Amino acid sequence: MLEVKSIKKVYPNNRGLHELTLEIEPGETVALVGPNGSGKSTSLNIIAGILKSNVGVCRINGLETLHTETKRSIGFLEESPFFYGNSSVLDFLNFIWLVKFPDIENGDIFRLLSKFELTDYNGMKIKELSMGLRQRVGLISALMNSPPLIVLDEPTNGLDTWGVLCLKDELLALRDKGCVVILSNHILDFVKDVCSRIIFLKDGYMQEDLYNNTSVNLDETYRRIYDL
């Protein structure tokens, strides 16, 4: 289970995250929704253990996500991923695998490369790939070996339709494996398809926490919360 207790990160302009508390059970996929500046990326970076909150704590299965050892249990994709551009696709993914899973065979890399149609690009340098193909590489680095916690900041950025469909398939499979997935996304149709809960943020505060069902109209909810 993911426990997020009263995390906060406020910047000099009073932007950021003012308070967030939530619990996410294994097998749940949760979306953070809101306009730019609502606190989504700050929240995700704190949850993934990349950014230290001013107060509060995040734990996955009882372990604080800030701890170095816990990073092996977290798959993370930031909004603008960093890559070693001179590395080949396969070398980059193998490097991450060896750091996180040194005692496990890396067969899941090849499964995901095939799934996201990147097998033919194994030997190419990452800097030579298009934005959409680099995004697929970043997704594989976050999803491989089905970690207990997966944090994705705008995972559909740059993806074509096939990439989005592959991502949907993987997220649904991770749900069945009991992984906790928390993501941000501006595309409400995508959120509706893959998420069990939708959390609306505004000015760094949670506004609503909805369980996804047929009666939920995300367009109307968004317009109401953000006065559109």
Residue frames relative to the residue before (quaternion, step in Angstrom):
aa qw qx qy qz dx dy dz
M 1.0000 0.0000 0.0000 0.0000 0.00 0.00 0.00
L 0.3243 -0.7112 0.5901 0.2021 3.55 -1.16 0.71
E 0.0872 -0.7788 0.6209 0.0200 3.55 -0.84 1.07
V 0.0342 -0.7682 0.6391 -0.0161 3.54 -0.79 1.08
K 0.0177 -0.8400 0.5394 -0.0566 3.56 -0.37 1.25
S 0.8632 -0.2112 0.1076 0.4458 3.54 -0.60 1.28
I 0.2228 0.7865 -0.5483 0.1763 3.59 0.89 0.88
K 0.0220 -0.7952 0.6031 -0.0583 3.53 -1.13 0.79
K 0.1191 0.7580 -0.6360 0.0824 3.54 -1.06 0.82
V 0.0343 0.8179 -0.5679 0.0854 3.56 -0.23 1.29
Y 0.3007 -0.7658 0.5518 0.1368 3.54 -0.91 1.04
P 0.7312 -0.4580 0.2696 0.4276 3.63 -1.22 0.33
N 0.6863 0.4652 -0.2883 0.4789 3.61 1.12 -0.59
N 0.5163 -0.6627 0.3769 0.3900 3.57 1.39 0.22
R 0.4896 0.6166 -0.4493 0.4221 3.56 1.26 0.36
G 0.4997 0.6413 -0.4981 0.3017 3.53 -1.31 0.26
L 0.6353 -0.4888 0.4129 0.4324 3.53 -1.04 -0.84
H 0.2505 -0.8051 0.5246 0.1178 3.56 -0.62 1.12
E 0.7773 -0.2016 0.1224 0.5832 3.59 1.10 -0.54
L 0.1283 0.7702 -0.6194 0.0819 3.55 -0.98 0.87
T 0.0441 0.7636 -0.6409 0.0653 3.53 -0.92 1.05
L 0.2512 0.7564 -0.5796 0.1696 3.57 -0.87 0.92
E 0.2077 -0.7282 0.6339 0.1572 3.52 -1.37 0.29
I 0.0974 -0.7897 0.6052 0.0229 3.55 -0.95 0.93
E 0.3372 -0.7695 0.5163 0.1663 3.54 -0.68 1.15
P 0.6344 -0.5054 0.4075 0.4196 3.61 -1.20 0.40
G 0.7825 0.3042 -0.2480 0.4835 3.56 -0.95 0.92
E 0.5857 0.5596 -0.3824 0.4445 3.58 1.26 0.00
T 0.1422 -0.7365 0.6542 0.0963 3.53 -1.18 0.73
V 0.0646 -0.8311 0.5501 -0.0494 3.55 -0.48 1.27
A 0.2068 -0.7762 0.5865 0.1034 3.56 -0.98 0.91
L 0.2315 -0.6989 0.6558 0.1669 3.51 -1.22 0.70
V 0.0579 -0.8146 0.5759 -0.0367 3.54 -0.64 1.18
G 0.3947 0.6952 -0.5463 0.2500 3.54 -1.13 0.70
P 0.6178 -0.5506 0.4000 0.3939 3.58 -1.22 0.32
N 0.6947 -0.4298 0.3519 0.4570 3.55 -1.30 0.15
G 0.7911 0.3037 -0.2298 0.4786 3.56 -0.97 0.86
S 0.5275 0.6616 -0.4026 0.3491 3.59 1.25 0.08
G 0.6328 -0.5674 0.3208 0.4179 3.59 1.26 -0.14
K 0.3840 0.7600 -0.4636 0.2450 3.59 1.25 0.10
S 0.7218 0.4428 -0.2669 0.4601 3.60 0.66 -1.08
T 0.6129 0.5375 -0.3482 0.4628 3.58 1.02 -0.73
S 0.6448 0.5231 -0.3152 0.4596 3.58 0.93 -0.90
L 0.7022 0.4799 -0.2792 0.4457 3.56 0.79 -1.01
N 0.6488 0.5146 -0.3236 0.4578 3.59 0.99 -0.74
I 0.6382 0.4938 -0.3263 0.4922 3.58 1.07 -0.66
I 0.6553 0.5198 -0.3146 0.4488 3.59 0.88 -0.91
A 0.7020 0.4602 -0.2631 0.4756 3.58 1.00 -0.83
G 0.5010 -0.6759 0.4166 0.3445 3.59 1.24 -0.12
I 0.4540 0.6819 -0.4482 0.3579 3.57 1.24 0.38
L 0.7756 0.2231 -0.0814 0.5848 3.55 1.09 -0.81
K 0.3466 -0.7362 0.5431 0.2072 3.57 -0.95 0.89
S 0.3670 -0.7318 0.5315 0.2173 3.56 -0.84 0.98
N 0.5995 -0.5581 0.4310 0.3787 3.56 -1.24 0.45
V 0.7702 -0.0172 0.0349 0.6367 3.55 1.07 -0.80
G 0.6866 0.5064 -0.3408 0.3950 3.56 -1.29 0.09
V 0.2273 -0.7666 0.5906 0.1088 3.53 -1.35 0.09
C 0.1752 -0.7427 0.6346 0.1228 3.55 -1.29 0.53
R 0.0168 -0.7984 0.6016 -0.0187 3.56 -0.94 0.92
I 0.1281 -0.7351 0.6569 0.1077 3.54 -1.18 0.67
N 0.8322 -0.0883 -0.0189 0.5470 3.53 -0.63 1.23
G 0.7558 -0.4226 0.1887 0.4633 3.55 0.98 0.96
L 0.6644 0.4868 -0.2991 0.4819 3.61 1.25 -0.18
E 0.4656 -0.6849 0.4831 0.2842 3.57 -0.87 0.95
T 0.4585 -0.7183 0.4531 0.2617 3.58 -0.80 1.02
L 0.5686 0.5956 -0.3863 0.4156 3.62 1.19 -0.29
H 0.5946 0.5983 -0.3681 0.3912 3.59 1.12 -0.56
T 0.5762 -0.6298 0.4024 0.3307 3.56 -0.93 0.93
E 0.6753 0.5097 -0.3084 0.4349 3.58 0.85 -0.92
T 0.6243 0.5586 -0.3412 0.4263 3.60 1.08 -0.68
K 0.5352 0.6525 -0.4006 0.3568 3.59 1.16 -0.52
R 0.5769 0.5851 -0.3747 0.4295 3.59 1.18 -0.48
S 0.6997 0.4566 -0.2517 0.4884 3.58 1.23 -0.50
I 0.6802 0.4698 -0.2683 0.4946 3.59 1.30 0.08
G 0.1497 -0.7374 0.6508 0.1019 3.54 -1.02 0.89
F 0.0205 -0.8377 0.5429 -0.0560 3.58 -0.60 1.12
L 0.0171 -0.7554 0.6550 0.0064 3.54 -1.05 0.89
E 0.2418 -0.7778 0.5647 0.1333 3.55 -0.57 1.15
E 0.6917 -0.5035 0.3154 0.4105 3.57 -1.23 0.37
S 0.7658 0.1369 -0.0829 0.6228 3.59 1.06 -0.75
P 0.2027 -0.8464 0.4760 0.1261 3.59 0.29 1.25
F 0.3524 -0.6959 0.5841 0.2242 3.54 -1.23 0.65
F 0.0348 -0.7857 0.6176 0.0062 3.54 -0.98 0.90
Y 0.4141 -0.6120 0.5921 0.3216 3.52 -1.30 0.40
G 0.3011 -0.8409 0.4199 0.1608 3.52 0.12 1.37
N 0.6846 0.4827 -0.2933 0.4607 3.59 1.09 -0.61
S 0.5505 0.5894 -0.4006 0.4347 3.58 1.27 -0.09
S 0.4720 -0.6220 0.5280 0.3340 3.52 -1.18 0.49
V 0.6860 -0.4745 0.3516 0.4250 3.55 -1.26 0.38
L 0.7179 0.4555 -0.2660 0.4542 3.58 0.75 -1.04
D 0.6394 0.5199 -0.3371 0.4552 3.61 0.97 -0.80
F 0.6397 0.5310 -0.3246 0.4511 3.59 0.99 -0.84
L 0.6975 0.4647 -0.2756 0.4708 3.57 0.83 -0.97
N 0.6396 0.5199 -0.3279 0.4615 3.59 1.01 -0.76
F 0.6150 0.5485 -0.3458 0.4487 3.59 1.04 -0.75
I 0.6740 0.4799 -0.2979 0.4761 3.58 0.87 -0.94
W 0.6348 0.5377 -0.3292 0.4466 3.58 0.97 -0.84
L 0.6803 0.4973 -0.2991 0.4477 3.59 0.85 -0.93
V 0.6364 0.5170 -0.3283 0.4690 3.59 1.07 -0.69
K 0.7723 0.3849 -0.1926 0.4673 3.58 0.86 -0.97
F 0.8228 0.1457 -0.0242 0.5488 3.58 0.93 -0.88
P 0.0084 0.8710 -0.4912 -0.0090 3.63 0.75 0.97
D 0.7420 0.4136 -0.2258 0.4768 3.60 1.10 -0.55
I 0.6483 0.4988 -0.3117 0.4836 3.59 1.27 0.24
E 0.5137 -0.6324 0.4823 0.3218 3.58 -1.02 0.79
N 0.4276 -0.7605 0.4487 0.1937 3.56 -0.98 0.92
G 0.2219 0.8274 -0.4947 0.1463 3.58 1.13 0.55
D 0.6065 0.5757 -0.3696 0.4051 3.60 1.07 -0.59
I 0.5379 0.5966 -0.4102 0.4319 3.60 1.16 -0.43
F 0.7130 0.4603 -0.2650 0.4577 3.56 0.81 -1.01
R 0.5888 0.5493 -0.3679 0.4650 3.59 1.11 -0.59
L 0.7121 0.4487 -0.2646 0.4708 3.58 0.85 -0.95
L 0.5922 0.5463 -0.3710 0.4617 3.60 1.06 -0.62
S 0.6611 0.4827 -0.3019 0.4887 3.57 0.99 -0.79
K 0.6440 0.5405 -0.3233 0.4344 3.58 0.91 -0.93
F 0.7683 0.3459 -0.1767 0.5088 3.58 0.89 -0.97
E 0.4505 -0.7339 0.4129 0.2966 3.57 1.34 0.38
L 0.4266 0.6898 -0.4696 0.3488 3.54 0.83 1.08
T 0.3706 0.7594 -0.4787 0.2386 3.59 1.23 -0.03
D 0.6818 0.4971 -0.2944 0.4488 3.61 0.94 -0.82
Y 0.6873 0.4659 -0.2718 0.4864 3.59 1.29 -0.26
N 0.2879 0.8130 -0.4763 0.1712 3.60 1.28 0.07
G 0.7763 0.3825 -0.1796 0.4677 3.55 0.87 -0.99
M 0.5366 0.6403 -0.4065 0.3699 3.59 1.22 -0.14
K 0.4965 -0.6193 0.5090 0.3329 3.54 -1.17 0.59
I 0.5671 -0.6295 0.4103 0.3372 3.55 -0.98 0.86
K 0.6405 0.5453 -0.3343 0.4250 3.60 0.99 -0.73
E 0.6501 0.5152 -0.3124 0.4629 3.58 1.24 -0.32
L 0.5787 0.6026 -0.3675 0.4084 3.59 1.26 -0.17
S 0.5511 -0.5718 0.4874 0.3630 3.54 -1.29 0.39
M 0.6875 -0.4708 0.3468 0.4305 3.57 -1.27 0.29
G 0.6754 0.5118 -0.3006 0.4378 3.56 0.90 -0.91
L 0.6645 0.4843 -0.3062 0.4798 3.59 1.00 -0.77
R 0.6148 0.5215 -0.3515 0.4760 3.60 1.05 -0.66
Q 0.6261 0.5304 -0.3427 0.4574 3.59 1.02 -0.74
R 0.6298 0.5227 -0.3398 0.4634 3.59 1.01 -0.72
V 0.6246 0.5239 -0.3366 0.4713 3.59 1.01 -0.78
G 0.6555 0.5150 -0.3092 0.4576 3.58 0.94 -0.88
L 0.6410 0.5191 -0.3224 0.4644 3.57 0.99 -0.79
I 0.6380 0.5193 -0.3331 0.4608 3.58 0.94 -0.84
S 0.6518 0.5239 -0.3214 0.4443 3.59 0.94 -0.85
A 0.6936 0.4606 -0.2733 0.4818 3.60 1.10 -0.63
L 0.7424 0.4458 -0.2215 0.4484 3.59 0.98 -0.85
M 0.5641 0.6566 -0.3916 0.3120 3.59 1.07 -0.64
N 0.8286 0.1650 -0.2071 0.4933 3.50 -1.12 0.96
S 0.4138 -0.7649 0.4391 0.2256 3.61 1.25 0.45
P 0.0023 -0.8352 0.5499 -0.0096 3.62 0.56 1.09
P 0.6480 -0.5505 0.3539 0.3897 3.62 -1.13 0.53
L 0.7838 0.1626 -0.0882 0.5928 3.59 1.11 -0.69
I 0.0316 -0.7837 0.6200 -0.0195 3.55 -0.86 1.05
V 0.0792 -0.8002 0.5940 -0.0223 3.56 -0.72 1.17
L 0.0013 -0.8238 0.5616 -0.0765 3.58 -0.53 1.22
D 0.1570 -0.7887 0.5914 0.0599 3.57 -0.64 1.16
E 0.8249 -0.1669 0.0384 0.5387 3.57 -0.41 1.31
P 0.0306 0.8684 -0.4944 0.0231 3.62 0.73 1.02
T 0.6622 0.5098 -0.3281 0.4403 3.63 1.13 -0.38
N 0.3719 0.7432 -0.4883 0.2664 3.63 1.23 0.00
G 0.8590 0.1296 -0.1107 0.4828 3.56 -0.80 1.04
L 0.5476 0.6339 -0.4037 0.3678 3.61 1.20 -0.18
D 0.3662 -0.6757 0.5852 0.2585 3.53 -1.15 0.66
T 0.7564 -0.3962 0.2509 0.4560 3.58 -1.29 0.08
W 0.6551 0.5107 -0.3244 0.4525 3.59 0.93 -0.83
G 0.6413 0.5256 -0.3242 0.4554 3.57 0.98 -0.79
V 0.6473 0.5093 -0.3155 0.4712 3.58 1.01 -0.82
L 0.6532 0.5118 -0.3166 0.4595 3.59 0.96 -0.82
C 0.6359 0.5151 -0.3246 0.4743 3.59 1.02 -0.78
L 0.6451 0.5181 -0.3166 0.4639 3.56 0.98 -0.85
K 0.6273 0.5284 -0.3376 0.4619 3.60 0.95 -0.81
D 0.6472 0.5253 -0.3220 0.4489 3.59 0.90 -0.92
E 0.6869 0.4908 -0.2873 0.4525 3.56 0.87 -0.95
L 0.6561 0.5111 -0.3210 0.4530 3.59 0.95 -0.81
L 0.6463 0.5002 -0.3221 0.4779 3.58 1.01 -0.74
A 0.6417 0.5106 -0.3233 0.4723 3.61 1.04 -0.72
L 0.6430 0.5198 -0.3195 0.4629 3.59 1.02 -0.78
R 0.5852 0.5609 -0.3602 0.4617 3.57 1.11 -0.64
D 0.6874 0.4851 -0.2834 0.4602 3.56 0.90 -0.95
K 0.6612 0.4919 -0.3011 0.4798 3.61 1.21 -0.47
G 0.5387 -0.6576 0.3858 0.3585 3.58 1.26 -0.09
C 0.3916 0.7107 -0.4923 0.3150 3.59 1.19 0.40
V 0.3546 -0.6689 0.6027 0.2521 3.54 -1.27 0.49
V 0.0278 -0.7882 0.6146 -0.0131 3.58 -0.78 1.06
I 0.0282 0.7672 -0.6404 0.0227 3.55 -0.93 0.94
L 0.0339 0.8209 -0.5615 0.0982 3.55 -0.74 1.08
S 0.2770 -0.6945 0.6201 0.2376 3.51 -1.37 0.17
N 0.1078 0.7905 -0.5976 0.0794 3.54 -1.13 0.63
H 0.3696 -0.7344 0.5309 0.2052 3.54 -1.10 0.79
I 0.6376 0.5307 -0.3258 0.4536 3.59 1.26 -0.30
L 0.3075 -0.8091 0.4709 0.1706 3.57 -0.16 1.28
D 0.6002 0.5556 -0.3679 0.4424 3.62 1.08 -0.60
F 0.6329 0.5153 -0.3239 0.4785 3.59 1.03 -0.78
V 0.6432 0.5245 -0.3120 0.4625 3.57 0.92 -0.93
K 0.6542 0.5269 -0.3077 0.4468 3.57 0.91 -0.93
D 0.6885 0.5093 -0.2803 0.4336 3.57 1.00 -0.86
V 0.8272 0.3030 -0.1160 0.4588 3.60 0.87 -0.88
C 0.7217 0.4772 -0.2505 0.4345 3.61 1.12 -0.47
S 0.3745 -0.7183 0.5454 0.2153 3.53 -1.11 0.75
R 0.7784 0.1306 -0.0766 0.6093 3.58 1.24 -0.49
I 0.1381 -0.7687 0.6204 0.0716 3.54 -1.17 0.68
I 0.1201 -0.7913 0.5991 0.0253 3.55 -0.73 1.14
F 0.2158 -0.7844 0.5735 0.0957 3.56 -0.71 1.11
L 0.1324 -0.7866 0.6016 0.0428 3.56 -0.82 1.09
K 0.0256 0.7752 -0.6306 0.0253 3.56 -1.13 0.72
D 0.8515 -0.0567 -0.0068 0.5213 3.55 -0.76 1.13
G 0.7379 -0.4563 0.2298 0.4410 3.56 1.00 0.84
Y 0.6782 0.4292 -0.2875 0.5227 3.58 1.28 0.22
M 0.4835 -0.6250 0.5209 0.3228 3.56 -1.17 0.60
Q 0.2270 -0.7819 0.5702 0.1091 3.55 -0.90 1.00
E 0.7916 -0.0845 0.0794 0.5999 3.58 0.96 -0.88
D 0.1529 -0.7413 0.6483 0.0820 3.53 -1.25 0.66
L 0.0112 -0.8444 0.5321 -0.0619 3.56 -0.13 1.33
Y 0.3206 -0.6902 0.6081 0.2258 3.53 -1.13 0.69
N 0.4525 -0.7275 0.4590 0.2352 3.53 -0.77 1.13
N 0.2200 0.7397 -0.6188 0.1468 3.56 -0.89 0.96
T 0.7366 -0.4480 0.2739 0.4262 3.56 -1.28 0.17
S 0.6693 0.5164 -0.3121 0.4335 3.59 1.12 -0.54
V 0.5767 0.5967 -0.3773 0.4112 3.62 1.25 -0.28
N 0.1101 -0.7646 0.6333 0.0467 3.57 -0.82 1.03
L 0.2760 -0.8137 0.4904 0.1455 3.55 -0.17 1.29
D 0.6059 0.5563 -0.3620 0.4386 3.60 1.04 -0.69
E 0.6894 0.4715 -0.2855 0.4701 3.58 0.84 -0.96
T 0.6388 0.5257 -0.3269 0.4568 3.58 0.99 -0.80
Y 0.6473 0.5172 -0.3169 0.4616 3.58 0.95 -0.86
R 0.6649 0.5043 -0.3094 0.4560 3.58 0.86 -0.93
R 0.6633 0.5132 -0.3123 0.4461 3.57 0.95 -0.85
I 0.7015 0.4840 -0.2828 0.4401 3.59 0.81 -1.00
Y 0.7924 0.3161 -0.1533 0.4986 3.55 0.93 -0.89
D 0.4807 -0.7291 0.3999 0.2782 3.57 1.28 0.55
L 0.3296 0.7513 -0.5044 0.2693 3.57 0.89 0.95
